[in-house]
């Protein structure tokens, strides 16, 4: 356990002891120092005990004297330490080391941090003898670091010393940025020059940006350059400019182009190679402009890698599915966490295979440990590995304890959850149904574990578009939960929430609204008005109102939900922004296009900062912004927006994706309004051909676009062709009226 410092490296640079603290010392009558775990230029890091709360912490103490007794240097260090404390204590993100406390004790400045269980990236590279890390590890680390940087940059904080030794990978796979010792508020211009007047360098040569080296103005894009250096090293085993002396390294950063990582490691994905080189651009203007964009590119890369590996990459959920909720983890009679089942091909064999292995305590303990490991893999998003391990544990538990043992079924349930996360919906459904039937036989039809498996099966039915079956199953689970746990039990309310969603999907919008409103009132009474579950159901009530055309009431609910989520999660949390997006859609529906445009113009930059410019939510907001521009007659801007969104969607989602085609159709609409009918005709034809391939010639969307083509032909004076196309559309509609 360390606090984000590499002890060996620190002592190598800064020599021997002479400590700021003493083993057993008590700071502020609260923090008992136990073991020195790191030493650096700014002081020492101790493993300590917070005796007030009984928790282990890391305490960083500033050295009481500067270099060679230089009082001026000491003042610089002290000021830097105070700045670190104020900045770091204000940052609260899962990817950043938590600062619990800071202060001064008998002339000693100290910072109290969470004690991290893991190793920093420098240690990991050294352990691997400088061999590069596997590509999935590189992209996983990169995505987590980028997400943390997106948060700090949004709060005006630049790290300025990002390097492997300052990035921790914990034992559960989580990644945290440590040591904001030379961070500064981005808007506080001049802080660096004041603190480095004696020539003290800030930053580490192997990871310094060209603008740091030139003492030019530094902003958040300097951290992105340093991130590029770190990723280069993780991907190849060495930093981009691994030269003989400090000056050569600095000159390399400033003047030389790095060798592409694929020159060193040809098997690297081209997209990762491109991203690293983009981050290492000399000019900050040529780098990705924010960490959220980097995060978005990495997510797209991960999805593409899953497809290339033959996995079913989880597709973006349709809008209706986002309101459906999974059940809370249920528990078997042995109180093991239930969450997901195994591959369906194994289930028939389990039901008939005899028990052949005697399960001793050591065997069961080993299986429980492997089960916990698989659960941790899922917690950090490694669903494929989690699925494989849960499946293996389920098979071993089957042999050791029997196919219907609660522990075996728990592992099966967990494997199904992984399948769901991987987008393998039909397999997840079959496994949940198997678990539900087995639990019904073993535990009874009303056992919480049985109902949890049935609930999850209903969820998968909904994702498959089988809404009537999903509604019937959710309703049955709801009745059982009301009977056994009561109407206000959280699991009961969750089932009723999903009943409301399915009523809407079945076209019963008034019933959907009434049910959602009832659940929202119950959740408010049980959980509180600002509880996330209460707000989720209120959000669904707004959606149901929209289905009935009651847009003004829907807008009011969405706005109230957005305000509450801003209080609970923050103004730029994804859920807050989702509610604001729905407010904008309601404004469009109400004909209040100017208000909608103003909202979307605020929303798009916020989403870009939060989830990245290529994220589907950002692109939907940009699409809505373009529509609002068109409704206000600003067709030049609307056309430019539609073209940009279509290009990004085609790159991220593919040319034939429905959202890509919607954006391309919007291009054609803009061209038509600008009188550019030939261009509009070409785009409408492209969209119609794509929809025909994907949806079929008689699908309403295909026919609608064919009608658009015909209108363009008529505008161009090609009347005979237009009439012929209108006749074809009419004939297809007559042949398939049930699809209209």
N, C-alpha and C positions, 0 to 999 in steps of 0.2 A: 504494500500500500504506500502510495506516495502522494504528494500534493502537486504534481505536475512538474517536477524538477528531476533531472537526471543527475544523481549524486556523483557518479564517476566523472562525468563531463565537467560539472561545476568545480570539483576539487582539482581537476587537471588544469583548469584555467586560473583558478584563484588560490591555489596552494593550501597550506594547512590552516588549521583551526585558529583559535583566538576568538572564541564564540561570543555571540550576542546574548545567549542564554546559558543556563546551567541545568544539567539533568536534575529533575526534582523541583526546580524553581516553580513558584506559583505567581502567575501574572494576574494582577487586579483581583486577587483573592478568588480566582475562578478557573484559570487555565493552567493545569499542571503539566509541565514539560517532561516528557519521558525519554524520547530517543531522537537524536539528530539524524535526519534523513536527507538533508541536502544543504549545500553551502554555495553561495555565489557572491558576485560583486556587491550585491545590495544587502546581503545578510545571510541568515540561516533559516532553514525550515525544520521544524520539530514535529514529531508525532506527539500529540498531547491529549489530555482528557479535559473536557469541559465538565467540571465537577458540579456545576449548577444543574445541567441537564443530563449528565451521565452519558454523554456521547463522545466518541473519539473524533478529534479534529486535527487539522494541520495548522500550526502557528508559524507565521513568517515574522522574524524579528530583524529590524534594521541594525546593521553594525553600528556600534557607538562611535567609531572613529573612521575617518576617511583614509585615503591612500597617503601614507607617510605623514599622518597627522595634519593633512591639508584641510584647514577649517572650512575654506571655501567649497572644496569638493564635498565635504560632509554636508554642508547646507544644501548643495545641489541634490545629493542622495536623499536627504530628508524631505525636501520639497517634492522630489519625484515619488517618493513613497506615499506621501499624503495624497498626491494626485491619483496614484494607483488605487488607493483605498477608496476614495470618493467615487471614482469612475466604476471600479469593479463592483462595489457594493450596490450600485444602481442597476446592474445588469442581472436579469433573471431569465435564463433560458436553459433548456435541457442540455445544450451544447457548450455551456460555459461553466467553469468552476464557480461554485456558489461561495460567496463571501458572507460569513455570518456576522462578523464584528471587526472593528478596528479601533485603535486608540493609542494612548501613550501611558507607560508605566515606569516610574522612576527614571525618566529620561530615555526610555526604550520605546521606540515605535513598533507596533505589532499589528499583524493582520491575521484574522482567524478564518480559515477556509475549510470546506469539506475535505475529508480524507478520502482520496480516490483509490480504488482497488483495481490496479491494472498496470500497464507499462506505456511509456511514451513511444512515439514512432521511431525515435533514434535508437532506443533500446531494442525495439522490434527488428529494425534493420540490422543492428549489430548481432542480435541473436541469430538472424538468418544469414550471417556472414556476408552481408551486403548483397545477397541475392534479391532480385526484385520481388515484390509481393504479387500474389495472384491478382489477375485483373478484377474479379468481383470484389476483392478486398480494397483495391485502389479506388474503384468507383464508389463503394459504400462509404469509405472514409471521406472521399472528396465531397460526396453529397451531404454528409453530416456537417463537415466543416463549413461548406458553403451556406448551409441553412443557418448556422450560428453566426457567420459573418453577415448574412443578410439582416439578422436581428440587430447586431451591434451597429452596423452601418446606418440602419434606419433610425437608431438612437444617437447618431452623430459621433460614434466612437470608432477610431481607427486603431488597430492593434499595434502596428509598426514593427513588430518583431516576430512575425509568424514563422515558425520553423519546426522541424520534427520534434525537438526536445520540448516544445511548448504545446504539443498536441498529444493527449492521452487517449489510448484505447482501453476501455475498461473490460473487465472479465466477461460482462454480459454483451459485449460488442458495441456498446455506446461509445461515442467519441466526444471528447470535451477539449475546448481550447483553454489553456492555462496561462497564467502570468501576464496580466495586463500591466506589467510594471512600467512599460514605456508607452502605454496607450495614452491618447489625449482626445479631448473632444474635438471633432473635426472642424467646428467653427472657431475654435480658439486659436487663431492664427498668431504665430509668434512665440507660442509656448516652447517649441523645440529650440529655437535660437536662444531663448533666455536660459534654458536649462543646459545647453551644451556650449556655452560660451568659452569654456576652458578647453574645447576641442574634444570632449568625450564623445565617441561615436555612439549613435543610437541605432540598433539593428545589428544583424549578424551577416557578415560579408557574403556567405553563400546564398542568402535569401533576400538581399537588399534590392529594391527596385532602382532603376536608373535615376529616377527623380530624387530618391533618398541620397544616392551617391553624389549627385550634382547639387545637393542642398536646395533643390527647387521646392515649390509648393507641393505638399503631399496630401492626398485625399484617400478615400476608401479604395481606389483602384490600385494603390500601392500594395494593399493587402492581397488583392487578386493576383498581382505579379508574384508575391511571395508564395501564395498558394500554388501557382504554376510551378515554382521551383520545388516545392515539397512534392507535388504530384510527379514531377519529372524524376525525382529521386526514388519515390516509391515504385515507379513503373520501370526504372532502369537499374536501380541500385546505386546511382551516383548523382550528385547535383548537376545542373546544366553546365556550370563552369567550374569544374573540379581541377583547378590549376595549382601551381606550386606555392604561391605566396598570396598574401592578402591583396596587394596592389594588382596583381594579374587577375584575380577574381573580380575585383571591382571594375577594372577596365573591360573585362569580358562582359559583365552585365551592361555596361554603358555602351559598348561599341560593337560587340560581336553577336552574330546570330547563332543561337544554339543548334546543335545537330538535332534533327527530328528524332523523337524517342524511338520511332520505328526503325531508324538506322541501327540502333543499338539492340532493339528487341522487335524483330519483324512481326511477331504474332500479335502485337498490340492492335486493338481495333482502330481503324482509321479515324473514327469519330473522337476517340480519346486522344489520339495523337494530335488531331486538329485543335481540340479544346486546350490542351497543354500549350501548344504553340501560340494560340490566341491569347492565353493568359500571359505569355512571356513577351508580348509585343513591347517594343521600346517606348513607343508613344502611348500614354494612357488612353488617348482617344481611340486607339486601334484595338484595345482590349475589350472583353465583355464589360458593359458599363455598370453592372451591378451583380452582386452575389446571387440574388434570386434568379437571375437569368442563367447563371452557371448551374444552379440547382436544377432548373428546368431542363437544361441540355442533358444533364446527367440522368435525370428520370427518364427522358426519352431514350437515352442510350441503353439504360437498363431494360426498358420494355422491348427495344429492338433486339437486344441480346437474348432475351427469353424466347422471342419468335425464332431467331436464328438457331437456337439450340433445340428447336422442335417443341418447346413448351407452349401451352396455350396462354399467351400473355393476357392478363386480365384486361378486358376491354373497359373503356369508360362506362360507368353505369348510366343507363338512361335516366332522365329526370325523375320519373316516377319511383325508381328504385332507391333514390337517395333518401326518401322519406321512410322507407322500411327500415326497421332496426333489428339487429340480431338480439337474441336472448342474452341476458346476463349469464355468466358461467353458473351452471347448476352444479349440484354435488351429489355424488353417489352415496350409498349407505356407508361407505368407508371414508367419506369426507375427502375424497380426492377430487381435484378440479376437473370438470368435464369441459372439453372444448372442441374436440374434433376427431373423426374416425378414419380408418384405413381404406386402402384401395378396394373397390367393390369386387374385384376378381377373387379376393381372399375369403369373402364372407361365406360362400357356400361350403368351403372346406372347413371353416371354423365350426360350423353348426354340426358337423358329423365327426370331427376328429376326436379320438379319445385322449385323455390326459396321459402323457407318457413321461413327464419329468417331475421328480419330486422337488417341490419349491421350498428350499430352506430359507432362513432369515437373510443370509447373505445374498442369495439369488434375488429375493424380493427387494432388498435394499438397493442392489445394483440396478434393477429395473426401474425403481422409483427415481434413482439418480439420472438415468438416461431419459426418463420421461420429463424430468425437470429441465434437463439440457435441451430437449426438443422444444419445450415451452419457451425457454429463453431465446432460442433461435427464431421462433415466431414473433416474439416480442420486439426483436430488432428488425423484423421484416424479411428474414431469410426463410421464406415460406417453403421453397422447394426442399431445402435441407431439413427443415422442421417436419415436413410431410414424410420424407424418407425415414427419418428417425422414429417418428410416431408409429409408422407402419411396421417397422422392424420390432419396436417394443410391443406393439399389439400382437404380433405373431409369436414373440417369445412369451408374453403373458398367456396367450392362448395355450401354448404347450405346457407352461408351468402351472397355471391356475384354472384353465378351462375356458372355453369360448364364451360362456355366459357370466363369467366372474365380473363383478362391477369394475375392477381395475382394467380388465381387458376391454370392456366396453368404453371406459373412459379414454383409453388410448385410441380406440376407433373413432370416438367423437372428436378428439383432437385432430386426427388425420383428416376428417371431413371438413373441419374448419379451415385447414390449410388448403384443401382442394378448392373450397369456396374462394379463398383469397387469391388463388392462382387462376381464377376464372374457369375452372373445370366444374361447371355448375351441375351438369347431369351426373357426374361421378359423385359429387358431394351429396346430391339428393339421394342417390341410391344408398350411400353409406349411412346417411342420417336415418333413412327409413329402416335399414337393417338394425341400427342401434335402437331405434324406437321400439321395434317389434321385440327385440331381445330383452330390453328393459321391461317392457310390458309383461313378458312371461315371468321374469325373475323378480322384479320389484313391484309390479302392479301397475295398472293403467293410470293411476293418479299420482304416482311418485314424481317428485320434481324433476328427476333425471329423465324419466320417460317423456314428460311434457316438454322439457327443454329440447330433446331430440326432435319431437314432433314440430315444435315451434321453428326450429332451424330448417326442417324439411319444407315447411310452408314458405319460409323465406326464399329458399331455392326455387320452389314452384313459381313464386312471383317473379324472380329474376329470369325465369324461362318464358315468361309471358302467359303462364297458365293461371290466370288471375282468379277464375272461378274456383278451381281446386285449392288455390292458396287461401282464398276467402273461407272456404268450408273448413279447412284445417285450422286456420287461425281461430275461427269461431268455436270449434270444438275444444281447442286448447283453452280458450278464454272461459268457456263454460266450466271446464274442469278446475281451472285456477280460481275462479270465483267461488266454486263450491268448497275447495280444500283450503285455500289461503285467504279468501275474503276479497271483496271488491276493491279495496285500496292497497292491496299488496303491489309492490313495484313490478313484479312479473305479470300480474293480472293486468295492470295498466299498460304494460308494454304490449301485451297481446291485443288489448282493445285499441291501442294506437294503430297497430298494423291492420286491424279490422277496418278502421277508418280509412287508411290508405287504400285498401283493396276495394272498398265501396266506391271510392272515387274512380278507380281504374275500371270498375264495372259500369261506369256511367251514372251511378247513383249519388250525384254530387250533394244533394240536400242532406241525405242520410250521412254521407261522409263528413259534412260540416258539423252536423248535430253530434255525431259520435266524437269527433276530434275536440269539439268545444267541451263536451262532458269530461273527456280524459284530461284536458288542460286544466279544468277546474279542480279535478281530483288531485292531479299532480301538484297544483299550486297549494292545495290544502295539506298534502302529505310532505312534499319536498320543498315548497317555497316558490314564490313567484319568479325568482331569477335562477332557479335550478336549470341546468342545460336540458334535462328531459322535459320539463314544463315548457321551455321555450321551443323545443323541437316540435312538440304537439301544437303549440300555438302557430308555429310556422306552417304546419300541415293544415290547420284550420284556415289560414290565409289562402293556401293553395286551393282548398275546396271552395272557398268563396269565389276565387277567380274562375273556377270551372263553371260556376253558376252565373258568371258575368257581373258579379257584385264587386267591381274593381275598386271602388272608393273604400268600401269596408276592408277589402283585402289589403289595400295600401296602408290603411291605418294600423292593421295588425302587424304587417311586415315592419312598419316603422317602429312600433313599440318593441318588437322583438329585436330589431337592430340596436335600439338604444339600450335595452337590457343587456344584450351580448357585449356591447361596447363597455358597459360597466363591469361585467364579469370577466370577459376575456381580453378586452382591449379593443380600441377602434379599428385596428388593422388585422384582427384575427380572421381566419378564413370564414368562420361561421357568421361573424358580424358582417363581413363584406357580402356573403351570400344573401343575407336578408336585405341589405341595401340594394343589391342587384334586383331583387324581386320588387322592391319599391319602384325602381326605375321602369320595370316592365309594366307595372300597374299604371304609372304616369303616361306611358306610351298608349296603353289601351284607353285611357281616359282622354286622349287627345291633348295632353299637356306636354307637348314635345319639347318646348324650351326648358321646362323644369327637368325633364328626363335627360336632355342633353347635358345640362349643368351637372346633374348627378353622375352620369357616366364619365364625364370629363374628370371628375374627382376620383371615381372608382377605378378607372383603368390604371393610373399610376400607382394607386395603393395595392391593387392586385399584382402588378408587375413587381413591386418591392417585396410582396409577401410570398408569392408562389412562382414568379418568373414570367417573362414575356411570352413563353411558348406554352404555358399551362392552358388547359381547356377552359378554365373559368375566366382567365384574362381574355382569351380570344372571344368568348361569348359576350363579355362586356364590351369589347371593341366592336363586335358585330352589331350589338344594340346601339352603340354610339353612332355607327355608320347609318343605321336605319333612322335614328333620330335626326341626323343631319339631312337625310333625304326628305323626311317629313317636313323639315323647315325650308326645303328648297335649296339647300347648300350642296348641290349635286357634285361639284368638283371635289369637295372634301369627302363626300360620301363615297365617291368612286375610288379615291385614293385609299381610303380606309378599307374598303371591301377588297381591293387588290392586295394590300398588305396582309390582311387576315387570311385570305385564300392561299397566299404563298406560304405562310407559316403553317396553316392547317395541312396543306398538301405535303409539306416536308415532315411534319410530326405525325399526322394521322393517315396519310396516304391519299392518292388522287381520287379514289372512289368512295372515300368516307362520306357519310351523309352530311356532316357539318362542313366539309370541304366543298361539297356540291352546293350547299345553301349559300356559302360565301361567293362561289362563282356565279350563282344565279343573281346575287345582289350586284355583282359587277355588270351583268347584262341589264338589270333594271336601271342602273345609273347611266349606262351608255344610251339606253332608250330615251330617258328623260333629257339627255343632252343632245338628242337628235342624231346620234351616231348609230343608225339602224343596222348597217352592215356588220359592225363590230358586235352589236348586241345579238344579231342572228347567229354569228359564229359561236358565241359563248353559250347561248341557249341550246344550240344543237349539241355542243360538247356535253352539257349537263344532261340533256335528254338521252343521249346515247349511253352515258354512264349509268343513269338511273334505270334504263331499260336492261342493261347487263346485270345490275345488282338486284333490282326490284321486280323486273318483268315489264313487258310492254303495256299491260293493262293496269298497272298500279296508279293510283290517283296522282302521286307526285310526278310520275313519268308523263301521264296525260296532261297534267297542268303545264309542264314545261314544253310539251309538243304544241299546246295552244299558244304559248308565248312565241314559239317559233313561227306559227302561222300569222300572228299579229305583225311580227317583224317583216315577213314576206309581203303582207298587205301594205305596210308602210313603204316598202321599197317598190311598190307597183307590180309585184309578181303575184297578181290576183289569182291566176289559175292554180299556181302551186299552193297558195294559201288555202283556197277552197278545197283542194284535194286533201290537204293535211287535216283541215277541220273535219272532213267526212270520215277520215280514218280514225280520228279521235272519237267521234260520235259512235262509230261502229264498235270500237273496243269498249266503250262505256256501256253499250247495250248488251254486249256479250258477258260483261262481268259487273252487273249492277250491285251485287252484294258487297263489292269491295269499295263502293263509293260512300 
